[in-house]
């Protein structure tokens, strides 16, 4: 916790963030362990959040999940986000032309936070959800988001090293650095079964001026991936990126609404 943070408030937000990334729910003990706070201290907080419907308590499993009040607050936020609405329209265009899921992600410390998605109608596809967080170094959007960072900055994000999720996960900082140099030159990032087996991903950055404010990606099951599909998706992402960045410029969009302060 940062020194300037109010501890009780920080615990409320930590609980919300934690439950937002665990759709199956967590018990009081699991929440306590995850945020590093005694059960006796957080139980009154959780009870109040449940009473106010910001979290839901399942009496059958003793697990807590995100509640309707939190969803309502989040929906109110996105309903006022004209920039996000515009991006989602463009994401649906990508899905229509490619037949694959399209996602928007932003930087959240050492993770990608997925803030929007447009689903594919294909029976076999990546299952994802808004609010999901994944490590930066093994996702296409994540690599895009850190592509301008130095390797020393990235090492500071992962002091314990790079965890392996599949046999293809990059776990060597030197290999990651070479990959990021290539991404800086092309403004296209790839992920080949590095976080989830049988799933490939291609991503491009969204710039406002010289700053990358978000990443846009398309995920494809391995059996549908090939040179023709890859080229189609790259061209769609580059085209969509140009339209979104033009929208930023022409409407003088404050893209701080798409970022998280660290």
C-alpha positions in Angstrom: 0.0 0.0 0.0 1.3 3.5 -0.9 2.0 5.8 2.1 -0.6 8.3 1.0 -3.4 5.7 0.9 -6.1 5.5 3.5 -5.9 1.9 4.8 -9.6 1.1 5.2 -10.4 2.6 1.8 -7.5 0.7 0.2 -8.9 -2.6 1.6 -12.3 -1.9 0.1 -10.7 -1.3 -3.3 -8.4 -4.2 -3.0 -11.3 -6.5 -2.3 -13.2 -5.2 -5.3 -10.2 -5.5 -7.6 -9.6 -9.0 -6.3 -13.1 -10.3 -6.8 -13.3 -8.6 -10.2 -10.6 -11.0 -11.4 -11.9 -14.1 -9.8 -15.3 -14.8 -11.4 -15.7 -18.1 -9.5 -15.6 -16.2 -6.1 -13.4 -16.4 -3.1 -13.9 -17.3 0.6 -13.2 -14.9 3.4 -10.0 -16.8 4.1 -8.8 -16.6 0.5 -9.6 -12.9 0.4 -7.7 -12.4 3.6 -4.6 -14.2 2.3 -4.7 -12.5 -1.1 -4.8 -8.9 0.3 -2.6 -9.6 3.3 -5.2 -8.5 5.9 -6.5 -10.3 9.0 -10.0 -11.9 8.6 -11.1 -10.1 11.8 -10.3 -6.8 10.2 -11.9 -7.3 6.8 -15.0 -9.2 7.9 -16.9 -6.1 8.9 -15.8 -4.4 5.6 -17.0 -7.4 3.6 -20.3 -7.7 5.5 -21.0 -4.0 4.8 -20.1 -4.3 1.1 -22.4 -7.3 0.9 -25.3 -5.4 2.6 -24.8 -2.6 0.1 -24.7 -5.2 -2.7 -21.2 -4.3 -3.9 -20.4 -7.9 -3.4 -22.6 -11.0 -3.3 -22.3 -13.8 -0.6 -23.2 -17.3 -1.7 -24.4 -19.1 1.4 -24.0 -22.5 -0.2 -20.3 -22.1 -1.0 -19.3 -19.3 1.5 -17.7 -17.5 -1.5 -18.0 -13.8 -2.4 -18.3 -12.4 -5.9 -18.8 -9.0 -7.4 -22.3 -7.6 -6.7 -24.9 -5.8 -8.7 -24.1 -2.4 -7.1 -20.5 -2.6 -8.3 -21.8 -3.6 -11.8 -24.1 -0.7 -11.8 -21.3 1.7 -10.9 -19.1 0.3 -13.6 -21.9 0.5 -16.2 -22.5 4.2 -15.2 -18.8 4.9 -15.9 -18.8 3.2 -19.3 -22.1 4.8 -20.3 -20.4 8.2 -20.1 -17.3 7.2 -22.0 -17.9 8.4 -25.6 -14.3 7.4 -26.5 -14.9 3.8 -25.2 -18.2 3.6 -27.1 -16.4 4.7 -30.3 -13.7 2.1 -29.8 -16.2 -0.6 -29.2 -18.0 0.2 -32.5 -14.6 -0.2 -34.2 -13.9 -3.4 -32.3 -17.2 -4.9 -33.6 -16.1 -4.0 -37.1 -12.9 -6.0 -36.5 -14.9 -9.0 -35.2 -17.4 -8.9 -38.2 -14.5 -8.9 -40.7 -12.3 -11.4 -38.9 -14.7 -13.7 -37.1 -12.5 -13.5 -33.9 -12.8 -11.9 -30.5 -11.4 -8.4 -30.2 -10.2 -6.9 -26.8 -9.0 -3.6 -25.5 -6.5 -3.5 -22.6 -4.7 -0.9 -20.5 -1.7 -1.0 -18.2 -2.3 -1.7 -14.6 1.1 -2.0 -12.8 2.5 -5.4 -13.9 -0.8 -6.6 -15.5 -3.0 -6.0 -18.5 -6.5 -4.9 -17.5 -9.0 -5.7 -20.1 -11.6 -2.9 -20.3 -13.7 -3.8 -23.3 -14.3 -6.7 -25.7 -16.3 -7.6 -28.7 -17.2 -11.3 -28.9 -17.1 -13.6 -31.9 -20.0 -15.8 -32.9 -17.8 -18.8 -33.5 -18.6 -21.8 -31.4 -14.9 -22.3 -30.5 -13.3 -19.1 -29.4 -11.4 -17.5 -26.5 -13.6 -17.0 -23.5 -12.8 -13.7 -21.8 -14.4 -11.0 -19.7 -14.0 -7.3 -18.9 -12.0 -6.8 -15.7 -9.7 -9.7 -16.4 -6.0 -9.1 -15.6 -3.1 -11.0 -17.1 0.7 -10.6 -16.9 2.2 -8.1 -19.4 5.1 -10.2 -20.7 3.1 -13.2 -22.0 0.2 -11.4 -23.7 0.2 -9.5 -27.0 -1.5 -6.4 -25.5 0.9 -6.6 -22.6 4.0 -6.6 -24.8 2.6 -3.6 -26.7 2.0 -1.7 -23.4 5.6 -2.2 -22.2 7.3 -2.0 -25.6 8.6 1.5 -24.8 9.9 0.5 -21.3 13.5 -0.3 -20.6 14.4 -3.8 -19.5 15.4 -2.5 -16.1 11.9 -1.0 -15.7 10.4 -4.3 -16.6 12.6 -6.2 -14.2 11.4 -3.9 -11.5 7.9 -5.0 -12.3 8.8 -8.7 -11.9 11.5 -8.9 -9.1 10.9 -12.7 -8.8 11.4 -13.3 -12.5 9.0 -14.3 -15.3 6.6 -17.1 -14.4 5.9 -19.8 -17.0 2.3 -20.5 -17.9 2.9 -22.7 -21.0 5.9 -24.2 -22.7 5.9 -21.1 -25.0 6.0 -18.5 -22.2 9.0 -16.1 -22.4 10.9 -16.5 -19.1 14.2 -14.9 -20.1 14.5 -11.2 -19.8 17.0 -11.0 -22.6 14.6 -12.8 -25.0 11.8 -10.5 -23.9 14.0 -7.4 -24.5 14.7 -8.6 -28.1 11.0 -9.2 -28.6 10.2 -5.7 -27.4 12.8 -4.1 -29.7 11.1 -5.8 -32.7 7.7 -4.5 -31.5 9.0 -1.0 -31.3 10.0 -1.2 -34.9 6.7 -2.7 -36.2 4.1 -1.6 -33.7 2.7 -5.1 -33.9 2.9 -7.7 -31.1 2.3 -11.4 -31.2 1.5 -14.0 -28.6 1.7 -17.6 -29.6 0.2 -19.9 -26.9 2.2 -18.1 -24.2 -0.6 -17.6 -21.6 -3.2 -20.1 -22.9 -2.5 -23.2 -24.9 -4.0 -23.3 -28.4 -4.6 -19.5 -28.5 -2.7 -17.0 -30.6 -3.0 -13.2 -30.3 -2.0 -10.2 -32.4 -2.1 -6.6 -31.0 -1.4 -3.0 -32.0 -0.9 0.1 -29.8 -3.3 3.0 -29.5 -1.2 6.2 -29.4 -2.2 9.7 -28.1 0.8 11.8 -29.2 3.9 9.9 -28.2 2.2 7.9 -25.4 0.7 4.4 -25.7 -2.6 4.7 -23.9 -4.1 1.2 -24.7 -3.6 -1.9 -26.8 -6.1 -3.5 -29.2 -5.9 -7.2 -29.9 -7.5 -10.1 -31.7 -7.3 -13.7 -30.3 -7.4 -16.7 -32.6 -7.6 -20.5 -31.8 -4.6 -22.3 -33.2 -6.6 -24.4 -35.7 -7.9 -21.2 -37.4 -4.6 -19.4 -37.4 -2.6 -19.3 -40.6 -0.7 -16.8 -42.9 -3.9 -15.5 -44.6 -5.7 -15.1 -41.3 -2.8 -13.4 -39.7 -2.4 -10.9 -42.6 -6.2 -10.2 -42.5 -6.1 -9.5 -38.7 -3.0 -7.3 -38.9 -4.5 -5.2 -41.7 -7.8 -4.8 -39.7 -6.0 -3.8 -36.5 -3.8 -1.3 -38.3 -6.9 0.2 -40.1 -8.8 0.4 -36.8 -5.9 1.8 -34.9 -5.7 4.6 -37.5 -9.4 5.4 -37.1 -9.3 5.4 -33.3 -6.2 7.6 -33.2 -7.8 10.0 -35.6 -10.8 10.2 -33.3 -8.5 11.0 -30.4 -6.9 13.9 -32.4 -10.0 15.3 -34.0 -12.0 15.4 -30.8 -9.2 16.4 -28.5 -10.0 13.3 -26.4 -8.6 13.2 -22.9 -7.2 9.6 -22.9 -6.5 9.7 -19.1 -9.9 8.1 -18.9 -8.3 5.0 -20.4 -5.4 4.8 -18.0 -4.8 3.9 -14.4 -2.5 6.1 -12.3 0.3 4.1 -10.7 
